[in-house]
Amino acid sequence: MDICELTEKMHAFVRSKGWYEKDSPRPQTPRNLAISLSLEANEVLEHFQWRDELKNKDKLASELADVALYLLQLASVSGIDLEQAVLKKLDANASRQWDDRP
């Protein structure tokens, strides 16, 4: 399944919950989605708080899925082709240098 197919499945889920409706308790605005994305990303950190090793891979996978879904939704409602944005960023990063390495 590619990014477009995942995005469509995510849209179907959001529609099924009524979150695209005008009076939705969870308006799908870029601001709300960016906040939710950040909150979910922080939940990923909780899996490593006070330890270096992972305790529960399934729970981490669930949190990573939440992050991915909010990222897909934020990109979509903002009119950003996430696949193209990722490819463009990879190209830009290819010419960057980190840690004084050639």
C-alpha positions in Angstrom: 0.0 0.0 0.0 1.4 3.4 -0.9 1.0 6.8 0.7 -2.0 7.7 -1.5 -3.8 4.6 -0.6 -3.0 5.1 3.1 -4.3 8.6 2.9 -7.5 7.5 1.3 -8.1 4.9 4.0 -7.4 7.6 6.6 -9.9 9.9 4.9 -12.5 7.1 4.9 -12.0 6.6 8.7 -12.2 10.4 9.4 -15.4 10.7 7.3 -16.9 7.7 9.1 -16.4 9.5 12.4 -18.0 12.7 11.1 -14.8 14.7 11.8 -15.1 16.6 8.5 -18.5 17.9 9.4 -18.9 21.6 10.2 -19.9 21.0 13.8 -17.4 18.3 14.5 -15.9 18.1 18.0 -12.6 17.3 16.3 -12.2 19.8 13.4 -9.6 18.6 11.0 -7.7 21.9 10.7 -3.9 22.2 10.2 -3.5 23.7 13.6 -5.4 20.9 15.4 -3.7 18.3 13.4 -0.2 19.7 14.1 -1.0 19.8 17.8 -2.2 16.2 17.7 0.8 15.1 15.7 3.1 16.6 18.3 1.2 15.0 21.2 1.4 11.6 19.6 5.1 12.0 18.8 5.7 12.7 22.5 3.8 9.5 23.4 6.5 7.7 21.4 9.1 9.2 23.7 7.3 7.7 26.7 8.3 4.2 25.6 11.9 5.2 26.2 11.6 7.4 29.3 14.0 6.2 32.0 15.2 3.2 29.9 17.2 2.6 26.7 15.5 -0.6 25.7 12.0 -1.1 24.3 9.6 -2.9 26.6 6.5 -3.3 24.3 7.0 -3.3 20.5 3.3 -3.6 19.8 2.5 -0.5 21.9 5.3 1.5 20.2 4.0 0.4 16.8 0.5 1.7 17.7 2.0 5.1 18.7 4.0 5.3 15.5 0.9 4.5 13.5 -0.9 7.4 15.3 2.0 9.7 14.3 1.9 8.5 10.7 -1.9 9.0 10.5 -1.7 12.6 11.9 1.2 13.3 9.5 -0.8 12.0 6.5 -3.9 14.0 7.5 -1.9 17.2 8.2 -0.2 17.0 4.8 -3.5 16.2 3.1 -5.6 19.0 4.6 -2.7 21.4 3.9 -2.5 20.4 0.2 0.9 18.9 0.5 1.9 15.9 -1.6 3.8 14.1 1.2 5.4 11.6 -1.1 6.9 14.4 -3.3 7.9 16.4 -0.2 9.8 13.4 1.2 11.6 12.8 -2.1 12.5 16.4 -2.4 13.9 16.5 1.2 15.9 13.3 0.5 17.4 15.0 -2.5 18.2 18.1 -0.5 19.7 16.1 2.3 21.9 14.1 -0.1 24.1 17.1 -0.5 24.2 18.1 3.1 27.0 17.2 5.5 26.7 16.3 9.2 29.4 15.8 11.8 32.2 17.1 9.6 32.0 14.0 7.4 32.6 14.4 3.6 
